[in-house]
Amino acid sequence: MSNTDIVLTAMHEFFELKDVTALDRYWAEPYTQHNPRVDNGLDGLRKFVPTLGEVSWKPARTVEQGDLVITHSRVLGMYPQPMVIVDIYRLENGRIVEHWDVLQPDVPASETVSGNPMI
């Protein structure tokens, strides 16, 4: 399984299906979290997921380079408005051990200056 396959499967099972046992299959300690809303360690993720509503995570594109996987996604249900999120995951030995993200509200193409969609 490629690092990209691991990340896509892990995120679907954990965030969309809310299967906390996915942490045991796809993440490893020490886990470093760079999102300001979530604590370091797998316990930080265990505490964060129950605070989410119905989440829909739809990756539009992925990039894999060495131990890094980047996803560019549209996320519904995690925030009051739809969001476009770029997530960066670092893996070691087939497990996610670090995460960064950049988020912004999804703006319809009809409302962007360029007329281009964000995803």
C-alpha positions as CSV (number, residue, x, y, z in Angstrom):
1,M,0.0,0.0,0.0
2,S,1.4,3.4,-0.9
3,N,1.7,6.3,1.5
4,T,-1.1,8.0,-0.5
5,D,-3.4,4.9,-0.1
6,I,-2.6,4.8,3.6
7,V,-3.6,8.5,4.1
8,L,-6.8,8.3,2.0
9,T,-7.9,5.1,3.8
10,A,-7.0,6.5,7.2
11,M,-8.8,9.8,6.7
12,H,-11.9,8.2,5.4
13,E,-12.1,5.6,8.2
14,F,-11.3,8.0,11.0
15,F,-12.9,11.3,10.0
16,E,-15.8,10.2,7.9
17,L,-16.7,6.9,9.5
18,K,-15.5,8.0,13.0
19,D,-13.8,4.7,13.5
20,V,-11.3,5.4,16.3
21,T,-9.7,2.0,15.8
22,A,-8.2,3.5,12.6
23,L,-5.7,5.3,14.9
24,D,-4.2,1.9,15.8
25,R,-3.9,0.9,12.1
26,Y,-2.7,4.1,10.4
27,W,-1.1,6.4,13.0
28,A,1.9,6.1,15.3
29,E,3.3,7.8,18.4
30,P,4.9,10.1,18.8
31,Y,2.3,12.0,16.7
32,T,3.0,15.7,16.1
33,Q,0.0,17.9,15.3
34,H,0.4,21.4,13.9
35,N,-3.3,22.3,13.7
36,P,-3.9,24.8,16.5
37,R,-7.3,23.2,17.5
38,V,-5.8,19.7,18.2
39,D,-3.3,18.5,20.8
40,N,-0.2,16.4,20.0
41,G,-0.5,12.6,20.3
42,L,-3.2,10.2,19.3
43,D,-5.2,11.1,22.4
44,G,-5.5,14.6,20.9
45,L,-7.2,13.1,17.8
46,R,-9.4,10.8,20.0
47,K,-10.7,14.0,21.8
48,F,-11.1,16.0,18.6
49,V,-13.2,13.6,16.5
50,P,-16.2,13.4,18.8
51,T,-16.5,17.2,18.5
52,L,-17.2,16.9,14.7
53,G,-20.5,16.6,13.1
54,E,-21.2,14.6,9.9
55,V,-18.0,15.1,8.0
56,S,-17.6,14.7,4.2
57,W,-13.9,14.7,3.1
58,K,-13.5,14.8,-0.6
59,P,-9.9,14.9,-1.8
60,A,-9.6,16.4,-5.3
61,R,-5.9,15.8,-5.7
62,T,-3.0,14.2,-3.9
63,V,0.8,14.5,-4.1
64,E,3.3,12.0,-2.7
65,Q,6.9,12.8,-2.3
66,G,9.0,10.5,-0.2
67,D,7.5,10.4,3.3
68,L,5.1,13.2,2.7
69,V,1.5,13.1,1.3
70,I,-0.4,16.2,0.4
71,T,-4.1,16.3,-0.2
72,H,-6.2,19.2,-1.6
73,S,-9.8,18.6,-0.4
74,R,-13.3,20.0,0.0
75,V,-14.6,19.3,3.5
76,L,-18.2,19.6,4.6
77,G,-19.5,19.4,8.2
78,M,-16.3,20.1,10.1
79,Y,-16.9,23.9,10.1
80,P,-20.0,25.9,9.7
81,Q,-19.3,26.6,6.0
82,P,-17.7,24.3,3.4
83,M,-13.9,24.5,3.5
84,V,-11.0,23.9,1.2
85,I,-8.2,22.2,3.0
86,V,-4.6,21.4,2.1
87,D,-3.3,18.7,4.5
88,I,0.3,17.6,4.7
89,Y,1.0,14.2,6.3
90,R,4.4,12.8,7.2
91,L,4.7,9.0,7.5
92,E,7.2,6.7,9.1
93,N,7.1,2.9,8.4
94,G,3.6,3.2,6.8
95,R,2.1,5.2,9.7
96,I,1.1,8.9,10.0
97,V,3.3,10.6,12.5
98,E,2.9,14.3,11.7
99,H,0.2,16.6,10.2
100,W,-0.1,20.2,9.0
101,D,-3.1,21.9,7.4
102,V,-4.1,25.1,5.8
103,L,-7.8,25.9,5.6
104,Q,-10.0,28.5,3.9
105,P,-13.7,28.9,3.3
106,D,-14.8,27.5,-0.1
107,V,-15.9,30.3,-2.3
108,P,-18.0,29.4,-5.4
109,A,-16.3,30.1,-8.7
110,S,-19.1,32.7,-9.5
111,E,-17.8,34.7,-6.6
112,T,-14.1,34.6,-7.2
113,V,-12.3,37.4,-8.9
114,S,-10.8,35.0,-11.4
115,G,-14.0,33.0,-12.0
116,N,-12.0,29.9,-11.2
117,P,-13.1,27.2,-8.7
118,M,-11.0,26.7,-5.6
119,I,-10.9,22.9,-6.1
